[in-house]
C-alpha cells in the first residue's frame, strides 16, 4: 500500500489525529442528520490546526499549508457556486487542506475517493433498512436525492492521519 510513501511526519499526524477524528465524526453525523456541515465544525478543524501545528511542523511549512487552505476555499467557492458541491462541503475541504502534506495530495485524493465510494454504498444500504430508518426518522439524508458528502469527508482526514501516524 502507499502508506509507507506518505511524507506527513508521523508525530505531527499523531498530534492532529484526535481532533480530526472527533470533528470528522461530528461532520459525518451532522451531514447525515441535517444535510448540513456546521460552520462551527469547520472553524474547529481550522483552529485545531493553528493551535497544534506550531508544536509539530516548521513555521514555513505552516504558512504554505495555510495558503493551501485559502486556495481550496477559493476553489470550493467557485465549485459550490456552480452547484457541484455544497457550501459546507467546500468549507470543510478547505479546513482539511492544511493537514495534508503537499507530497501526499495524490494519496489523500485516493483515500477520499475510496471513502466516498464506501460512504455512498453504506448510506444507500442503511437508508434501505427499516430498523435504521425507524431509529433515525428525522434524518434528512434518508429522503434527500443528494448524498451527504460529509459522511465521506469526515473520516477521510482521520484515515489519512492514521496511516501517516502508524505506518
C-alpha positions as CSV (number, residue, x, y, z in Angstrom):
1,X,0.0,0.0,0.0
2,X,1.0,3.6,-0.3
3,X,1.1,4.3,3.5
4,X,4.8,3.8,3.6
5,X,5.2,6.5,1.0
6,X,3.4,9.3,2.9
7,X,5.6,12.3,3.8
8,X,3.5,13.6,6.6
9,X,5.6,13.4,9.8
10,X,4.2,10.6,12.0
11,X,4.5,12.7,15.1
12,X,2.5,15.5,13.5
13,X,-0.1,13.1,12.2
14,X,-0.5,11.6,15.6
15,X,-0.8,15.0,17.2
16,X,-3.6,16.1,14.7
17,X,-5.4,12.7,14.7
18,X,-7.6,13.0,17.9
19,X,-9.1,16.4,16.9
20,X,-9.5,15.4,13.3
21,X,-11.3,12.1,14.2
22,X,-13.7,13.7,16.7
23,X,-14.5,16.6,14.4
24,X,-14.8,14.2,11.5
25,X,-17.4,12.1,13.3
26,X,-19.3,15.3,14.1
27,X,-19.3,16.3,10.5
28,X,-20.4,12.9,9.3
29,X,-23.2,12.7,11.8
30,X,-24.4,16.2,11.2
31,X,-24.4,15.9,7.4
32,X,-26.4,12.6,7.6
33,X,-28.8,14.1,10.1
34,X,-29.4,17.5,8.6
35,X,-27.6,17.6,5.2
36,X,-25.5,20.4,6.7
37,X,-21.9,20.7,7.9
38,X,-21.9,23.3,10.8
39,X,-19.6,26.3,10.4
40,X,-18.5,25.6,14.0
41,X,-17.1,22.2,12.8
42,X,-15.2,23.9,10.0
43,X,-13.8,26.6,12.3
44,X,-13.0,24.0,15.0
45,X,-10.9,22.0,12.5
46,X,-9.1,25.1,11.2
47,X,-8.5,26.3,14.8
48,X,-7.1,22.9,15.9
49,X,-4.5,23.1,13.0
50,X,-3.5,26.6,14.0
51,X,-3.1,25.6,17.7
52,X,-1.3,22.3,17.2
53,X,0.8,22.9,14.1
54,X,3.4,25.2,15.8
55,X,4.4,22.3,18.0
56,X,4.8,19.7,15.3
57,X,5.6,21.5,12.0
58,X,8.2,24.0,10.9
59,X,6.9,27.6,10.7
60,X,7.5,28.0,6.9
61,X,5.5,24.8,6.2
62,X,2.7,26.0,8.4
63,X,2.5,29.1,6.2
64,X,2.3,27.1,3.0
65,X,-0.3,24.8,4.5
66,X,-2.4,27.8,5.4
67,X,-2.0,29.0,1.8
68,X,-3.5,25.6,0.7
69,X,-6.5,26.3,3.0
70,X,-7.1,29.6,1.1
71,X,-6.6,28.1,-2.3
72,X,-9.0,25.2,-1.6
73,X,-11.5,27.7,-0.1
74,X,-11.5,29.9,-3.2
75,X,-11.7,26.9,-5.5
76,X,-14.5,25.4,-3.3
77,X,-16.4,28.7,-3.5
78,X,-16.5,28.5,-7.3
79,X,-17.4,24.8,-7.4
80,X,-20.1,25.4,-4.8
81,X,-21.4,28.5,-6.7
82,X,-21.7,26.3,-9.8
83,X,-23.9,23.9,-7.7
84,X,-21.5,21.0,-8.0
85,X,-20.8,20.9,-4.2
86,X,-22.4,22.0,-1.1
87,X,-21.0,25.2,0.6
88,X,-20.4,23.3,3.9
89,X,-18.6,20.5,2.0
90,X,-16.4,23.2,0.3
91,X,-15.6,24.9,3.5
92,X,-14.8,21.7,5.3
93,X,-12.5,20.6,2.5
94,X,-10.7,23.9,2.9
95,X,-10.3,23.3,6.6
96,X,-8.9,19.9,5.9
97,X,-6.3,21.1,3.4
98,X,-3.6,22.3,5.8
99,X,-3.5,18.9,7.5
100,X,-2.3,17.2,4.2
101,X,1.3,17.3,3.2
102,X,1.6,18.6,-0.4
103,X,3.5,15.5,-1.5
104,X,0.7,13.3,-0.1
105,X,-2.1,15.1,-2.1
106,X,-2.4,12.2,-4.6
107,X,-2.6,9.6,-1.8
108,X,-5.1,11.8,0.1
109,X,-7.3,12.1,-3.0
110,X,-7.2,8.3,-3.4
111,X,-8.3,7.9,0.3
112,X,-11.1,10.5,-0.4
113,X,-12.3,8.6,-3.5
114,X,-12.4,5.3,-1.7
115,X,-14.1,6.8,1.4
116,X,-16.7,8.5,-0.8
117,X,-17.5,5.3,-2.6
118,X,-17.7,3.3,0.7
119,X,-19.8,6.1,2.3
120,X,-22.2,6.2,-0.6
121,X,-22.7,2.5,-0.7
122,X,-23.1,2.4,3.1
123,X,-25.5,5.3,3.2
124,X,-27.7,3.8,0.5
125,X,-27.7,0.4,2.2
126,X,-28.5,1.9,5.6
127,X,-31.4,4.1,4.3
128,X,-32.9,1.0,2.8
129,X,-33.1,-0.8,6.2
130,X,-36.4,-0.2,8.0
131,X,-34.8,-0.6,11.5
132,X,-32.2,2.1,10.8
133,X,-34.8,4.4,9.4
134,X,-37.0,3.8,12.4
135,X,-34.1,4.6,14.8
136,X,-33.3,7.9,12.9
137,X,-36.7,9.0,11.5
138,X,-35.8,12.7,11.4
139,X,-32.6,12.3,9.4
140,X,-32.9,14.4,6.2
141,X,-30.3,12.4,4.2
142,X,-32.6,9.4,4.1
143,X,-35.1,11.2,1.9
144,X,-32.8,13.6,0.1
145,X,-31.8,13.0,-3.5
146,X,-28.4,14.4,-2.6
147,X,-25.6,12.4,-0.9
148,X,-24.3,13.7,2.5
149,X,-20.6,14.1,1.4
150,X,-19.7,14.9,5.0
151,X,-20.1,11.2,5.6
152,X,-17.0,10.6,3.5
153,X,-15.2,13.9,4.2
154,X,-15.3,13.4,8.0
155,X,-13.5,10.1,8.2
156,X,-11.1,10.8,5.2
157,X,-8.8,13.1,7.1
158,X,-8.7,10.7,10.1
159,X,-7.8,7.8,7.8
160,X,-5.0,9.8,6.2
161,X,-3.6,10.9,9.5
162,X,-3.8,7.4,11.0
163,X,-2.0,5.9,8.0
164,X,0.7,8.6,8.3
165,X,1.0,8.2,12.1
166,X,1.1,4.4,12.2
167,X,3.0,3.4,9.0
